[in-house]
Amino acid sequence: MENPVTNRAARQHWDIFCTVIDNYGDIGVCWRLARQLVAEHACRVRLWVDDLPAFHRLCPELDTRCDSQTLQGVEVRSWPAPFPALSGNDLPDGLIEAFACTLPETYVETLARHAPHVRWINLEYLSAENWVADCHGLPSPHPRLPLLKHFFIPGFDARSAGLLRERGLLAHHAEFDATAWWGKQGVTPESEALRISLFAYDNRAIAALLDAWRKNERPHHCLVTDSRVLASVNSALGRALLPGDHVREQSLALNVLPFMPQPAYDDLLAACDLNFVRGEDSLVRAIWAGKPFVWHIYPQSDAAHLVKLEAFLERYCAGLNAEAAHALRGFWLAWNAETATADDWHGFSIHLPEIAAHTLRWREKLAQLPDLATTLVDFCAEKGKTQL
């Protein structure tokens, strides 16, 4: 039996515009979304990116010298200035303006002339805040052109756009062989070691955290990603570690990993017992990995990120034992404030078994909701009907 969603999406051509922020945060989401629209919904997708060298880290097969190429079914285009003129026959059915990037004015004017009924989606950042329910899907008319965009907000309940989740992702995690994965890395953790992945922004609390792991009775094996947190690790250890390096100090074993493409990073999350993540893309992937995690939210100068963090914690901790929830909140908030101590870590870590079981239950609850790509396709198909 044919999938009706796929049938609708097969008629859709999408443009996704992405400006690269913090090297790979925004492009990480857009790259996953573009691939899923192609692979699971038979869409034709053209991904416009303003920084191909940064994108290359996530997608090593990308040729940064080529302005137009097809990778994994997605047409990847360099986003130049000035923007090239497009004919009326080369315009999309749907348009994704990712994370408040500013579209080329000539492109918007061409849409107004030749494709005024384009389904224009303003893809916002992920949020757990309650206002999402009232704002997701709202229309916003262009101030001077006959164009209409709709706000599309990823989130954690049925009144949001949902989360990116490919078909078969949870099955992949269920079948994942962590022992074989570690063997391929050439690393053998001690049998009782707490296996940790560390991906974060710079954080002054790293020194206290590493010291707590070093002095713990239980072995701790930390895999540090080649990211901004490595500078904090090096400062704390008084070394200049590079990808491939290994350190052992008392109960702490630490390996520095090279930067990973997305599928490899997903496997890293599945291989560990606890995952430190940052930003939006790795947060969502940690949720689907089903392991306890610690989120380093992107810091904002006006502290607005703390409101977002509290909103997420309220959802994540719902149903968790009060004592464990208190310890989790305390460590997360201290980690984000860069003030976490050995006591904060100890209070959090003793509840990891309970948090692990809770995280699996929460993941299964979220998996009952439509994924972001499917929600997007369905939403735009319905909007297309109303414009015929």
ABEGO torsion letter per residue (X at the ends): XBBAAAAAAAABBBBBBBBBBGGAAAAAAAAAAAAAAAAAAGBBBBBBBABAAAAAAABAABBAABABBBBGGBBBBBBBOBBBBBBAAABBABBBBBGGBBBBAAAAAAAAAABAABBBBBBBBBBABAAAAAABGBBBBBAABBBBBBBBBBBABAABAEBBBBBGAAAAAAABBAAAAAAAAGBBBBAABBBBBBBBBBBAAAAAAAAAAAABABBBBBBBBBBAAAAAAAAAAGBBBBBGBBBBBEABBBBBBBBBBAAAAAAAAAABABBBBBEAAAAAAAAAAGBBBBBBBBBBAAGAAAAAAAAAAAAAABGBBAAAAAAAAAAAAAAAAGABBAAAAAAAAAAAAAAAAAAAAAAAAAAABBBAAAAAAAAAAAAAAAAX
